[in-house]
Amino acid sequence: MGKVAALLGVILVVSLVACGGESETVEQTTPADVADAEGSAIGTPPLPTFTSESPTDTTMPPTPNAMQAAMTQQAQGDVVTPRPSWTPWPTPSTQIEVTWDGTECVVTGTSVVPVGYNEFIWRDLTEHGYGLAVRYLHDGYSYQDLLNLQDEPGEFIPSRPSWVEEIEGRYRRDDSLDAEVYTYHFDQEGNYDIHFWDSTFLWVCGGLTAVGEGTPNEVEPLSCQTVEGVCLELTFDGENCVYKGPSEIEAGPITFIYLNESEKSAYVNMLQHTGDKTIQDAIDYIGEEPSTKHHPDWTLEIPGFFRSVSAGNSYTWEGELEPGIHHMICANVTPLGVYFGGGFTVED
């Protein structure tokens, strides 16, 4: 997927559980510290427009650091053999395509969708790897109001407006479409925005209006106990960041579930190490928590992974991880505070 970027100071809970395997479960926790820093280096990512041109300089900024903190890794367990893990939601009512070529963002499809589950086919034709997101806009606000907050297209919005709310979503890579697929649950009538972003860039692609009666979530929140194959579960309660899961898995499909049980929006991210860097190197880089950094230049973001999730909501990522060492972080949005969420190795 692309990367997500407006990439946080409180505490997070992370519980990763390996489901469907015989590996030992390891539990990791972080201290419940409170950040004093004001503001956020991450903020809500920019939103895209149905057909708009970017500034003269279309060079995409590198994804900056934004989340993670110190904690030692104690993980042991057997290698888990992965099995297919995709657990579908109800069939989406509508499918919309969104394409970014580095100059303009084009949305193909209807601008009016039914309340319920709607699917987005995301194609980032640049090498930056942005991630797509959809949010609910309260009180009659529209995506144009988000554009009005920017002096120029793509300008980062450091503080998310109070009338913007993340909604429940899921991600998967579909090789048959050569695209990333996002499914979002539109649980009430009103206006929504479509955007992609990273921690310094936010592009608003357009807006949608959902019509129909509001419906409760038709699917029980996904948990690793109901998923076949390798499953990692991360839970944030506002005070703890806990990892439960194997220290080693085999390369292949996994399901990752992030549950934000805190009272605020919170971020989640996973990074892959390059070279011979270890989990301890990541811990040393992050330093004392809560931290304001988590993304050293020897790490790569996992496409579609970085996400801001509103309080009480969840986000599910389904895809394949390449061999190597990976670590996870979680962080509060404001003030920015990054916490280490554990790590593991993917074996070839």
Secondary structure, 3 states (H helix, E strand, C coil): CCECECCCECCCCCCCCCCCCCCCCEEECCCCCCCCCCCCCCCCCCCCCCCCECCCCCCCCCCCCCCCCCCCCCCCCCCECCCCCCCCCCCCCEEEEEEECCCEEEEECCCEEECEEEEEEEEECCCCCEEEEEEEECCCCCHHHHHCCCCCCEECCCCCCCCEEECCEEEEEECCCCEEEEEEEECCCEEEEEEEEECCEEEEEEEEEEECCCCCCCCCCCCHHHCCCEEEEEEECCCCEEEEECCEEECEEEEEEEEECCCCCEEEEEEEECCCCCHHHHHHHHCCCCECCCCCCCEEECCCCCEEECCCCEEEEEEEECCEEEEEEEEECCCCEEEEEEEEEEEC
